[in-house]
């Protein structure tokens, strides 16, 4: 059971080109705003008549040679960012829409049994979203397409609904694409992650693959890494106006990654030959309960993650000069 996608879609200010194949698995689709994630789902669903190329499910063409199978014949369960519930139907009737099966199992699975007689106007945003998701699964579809399924749900409710979606997808075990902006959501829901930037797939792989081998700045930021383009020689790794030391033995054009946790900050130049060190200025600081994430501008702009105690020990704030150091073993290289 495979969904094969090889499509192009253009409008005056945007072009989308995607080629991928999805088996009975859940694929998280991520990318910046306007990259084409939702458009991809609409093309697969048959909602973009200008799409060209081919879409084949389990050997049956949904789009090929300019001939497109109507949306209602594609056996797709789709959730839009707008839930699109029918206002004149209660929850149970909305979930049962388009299926001859008893929707009770899906009402229970998504905690909607007690809301079955309510109408959409009497539901919260999260309850409406859960109803739309239950409706998509109740159809027993061949393909599931979810566009930001947790966007309308309260933060405290999201982990519960995420688990419910994962369990439902495990029951159906069909090709599923889930669009999300949340890195944690993509890592927990997606068995695979497809990254779309400016209308093109820039990376496609597991969470581990993206974390260890990010191919673009967006992917590096998504997984929390510093990413640079450089050239590795016997003398060192040349990145912008700096030369770094790395314990990796790769030579030639490389991607360079440094984890923010591997970046140390100092009030004076650190001692010890294994470390790369340079001076920079703290350009920005974002804090959470236990960590501070600092952006340091210098010969190499870099993001560092430090504890509040570590930051207090340095005694620096935005605008201050600090020394940055990174061990050679933490400067990781991969061919490009």
Secondary structure, 3 states (H helix, E strand, C coil): CCEEEEEEEEECCEEEEEEEEECCCEEEEECCCCCCHHHHHHHHHCCCCCCEEEEEECCEEEEECCEECCHHHCCEEEECCCCCCCCCCEHHHHHHCCCCCCCHHHHHHCCCHHHCCCEHHHCCHHHHHHHHHHHHHHCCCCEEEEECCCCCCCHHHHHHHHHHHHHHHHHHCCEEEEECCCHHHHHHHCCEEEEEECCEEEEEECHHHHHHCCCCHHHHHHCCEEEEEEEEECCEEEECCEEECCCCCCCEEEEEEEEHHHCEEECCCCCCCCEEEEEEEEEEEEECCCEEEEEEEECCCEEEEEEHHHHHHHCCCCCCEEEEEEEHHHCEEEEC
